[in-house]
Amino acid sequence: MAIRSIIKTNEYHDSVSLMLAAGELSKSPGVQDAAVIMATEANKALLNQAGLLTAEIAAATPNDLVIVVRADVAVEPLLAKAEALLKTSTQSDAGGPAEFRPKSLHSAAHGNPQANVAVISVAGRYAADEAWKALHKGLHVLLFSDNVSLEDEIALKKYACDHGLLLMGPGAGTAILNGVALGFANVVPQGPVGIVSAAGTGLQEVSTLLARKGIGITQGIGTGGRDLKEEVGGMMMLAGLKALEEDPQTQVIALVSKPPSKAVAEIIMDQVASGSKPAVIGFMGGNPEDWRDVPNALPAPTLELTALIAAGCAGVEMGDPIEYLASRTQALKEKAASLRADLQPGQKYLRGLFSGGTLCYEAQVIWAGMLPQVVLSNAPLQKANQMPDSTRSQGHCTVDLGEEEFTVGRPHPMIDNTLRIRRLLQEAQDPEVAVVIMDVVLGYGAHLDPAAELGPAIQRAQKAAAEAGRKLPVVVSVTGTEQDPQVLSRQVQALEASGAVVCESNAMAAELTAWIVS
């Protein structure tokens, strides 16, 4: 078995091109493993775990492109194939039909005078300048880019607020405006609930859970994850809340975020209290009692409960949401007991492998209330629970694979399952692992058939555990709708056929895994 690598010094390709090249390379006959990534320290650590770290890669810099192959056939032609694939991806489709491709925001706006929203996704050091150009043209902005300074964010949002515009972001991955999905978003019906969210997958989870209850949304406004920090002051959440209060189509408002700073929470609650519409307060990890007495405020500690309360306010007959959730607890306990009965005495830890950062956070909030032990993470609720090494699991732990440390030089895990599959197979080798929990997020921008890759990986992981005399439950939640390109029911069916236990929500999956290790 030969391992060979090529280092392309100071060569850059976008992450999707790298993913496609690696995917094609991995399909080649005789290839056992392959990677086409940038030589960041995190990526080197991952290659080392996979047994693909060569001396040349170890010496490479983060600006260098790495192509590495392990195969039982001649490796040099495979490396040449990868180089050709990357070269092809950078070339335009010569001879194809002519298509206007604006080269600047100015020309794009000039060519589409009816447009009123700009989606900006460029390297962070250029993002603020592009956002200023869009705002000065009177455009609302979805700033998908991250690595924008806090000072720039504050200045951009102040200008936007002063001019009646939305500056969603930085790092705003999801929005649904007038029925149009932007970034990572799902196909949901239009309806009476308006959502303002400082969490992208949080907006996706709430909107899709509402859709499954037959409830649509008016708007889904993303604010960016830092909006509720004291320095930013919740400017976009306040602007979104005001817009939804004034919107005659919006009957119910849902606010989604990690806990805001105390000062920002007070400002938001003052605006909620002065309004006329019920507002579900989905500030995960906060204390619901802090907002229980605020007029119009309906606190919800999880994304699922946020959706259920909003659905109830919108007219879905389901009784008390708390009682509704309590009624399923016995069924979850029974399912957990059945799965736990097949485990070996040494299997005692849960491991989370998440693509959605908000879903990883929600799971930790739930576990904190159910488990006596600490759950470590690379994106922990508290700094004291930080994983020492996010590439190596220990004890109870959960990894947000969408964190920047894993996405520099590779596609987001909602697009590319490669890294998560590696981690899943790694967890299957650990005799102390009792259960693995994963999320699958559907919709625009996401992988077109995640179950087709994750399903076989789950089978391989469970087979590896079985060969070692163990069972390995894999619990999966799927965020999506039947109208999404991936089709919710097809994904659920394929995952269940692969041996996964599929739950209706991320919260349910988190509760089930907690009962398994309790």
C-alpha angles and dihedrals in degrees: 000000000000128000119198133168140191124207116207104197116224092350120143132194127169115262095250091056089051091050093050093048092049091047094053091045092052090054093058115112113264096018113131097178138350140177135190108188145127115273098247118152091250091051091048090053090051092049090050091055090049092051092245101110110117126185090254092054092046089057095046124106128232089258092060126094117228127205113183131171135185111196144147091226132063106306102197095072089051092053089049089050091054091050090050092050091053092047091051092051092059095052123090122239097267114204094020124124116293114261130182108242111180114217097204140032088246094058092043091053091044091051093047106039092167093061117105101174129065120200109205121196111160134122110301095246090062099036100085092052091052091047090053090052091052095047092049088055090054095253127143110235134221100194102199092171122095130197089072113143120252089237091056092047092053093047093047093049094047090053092046093051092047091053101041095254136128120237102190110191155318094230092013102154099172140044136148111199121180089340094309115123116220126190114342102357141135138237103258130162124254114255148132103300122093118197130201111185137179087192124069101204087038089062089047094049095048095044094048094046088052090049091054088056090052094255123129134196136240097208138352108205119188117203105184124257097270097052095100095049113116092245093057094039098213091281096160096041089053091047091048092046091051092049092051092047088056094044110099091204093059114086100163130032126207122195117197128189148110109274111299123225111276094251093049092046090055092052092048093047091050089056092046090051093049092052130084102228132080111257121200107213107213098177099152115215093017124114108263090203089068089069101029094104097043110114112252092007119125109185120215123182096201138039091244093054090046089058094044095051091046090050090051091051089049092056108269109146105227107124122231109353092215091054089045091057093042090055091064095049094087092051091050091049091051092049090048092049090052093051093043091053089066095053127101119243092253094055104097112131134087121216125198124204107184134179093185114068093202091051090051088051094047091051090053091050090054094045091049088062096044109035127063091207125077118254111217122213144169084234101037131178087236130024091237088067095057115136110244089221118014091200092062124056124218133175114333105347143152129201127209100211090188092070115116093251088068100036102053104107095002136070123267113272090245085067103031122041096185099101094043091051090053091051092047092054089046091054090049089063093056110094091203096061112107100175141359121213123199137172125220115202118197131189139077114343093019128107109293095227112011094166090060088065103027094045096062089042090055089051091051092048093049091046091052090051091047091053087056091051097258140111118225118200113206113198117198134185120198120210109201150077138255089252095056116110090251094049112229098230093051092052093047092048093049093047093048090048087055092057101264123138102229120205129198094235141015090246091055091049091050092050092048093052091048091053090049093058097034 
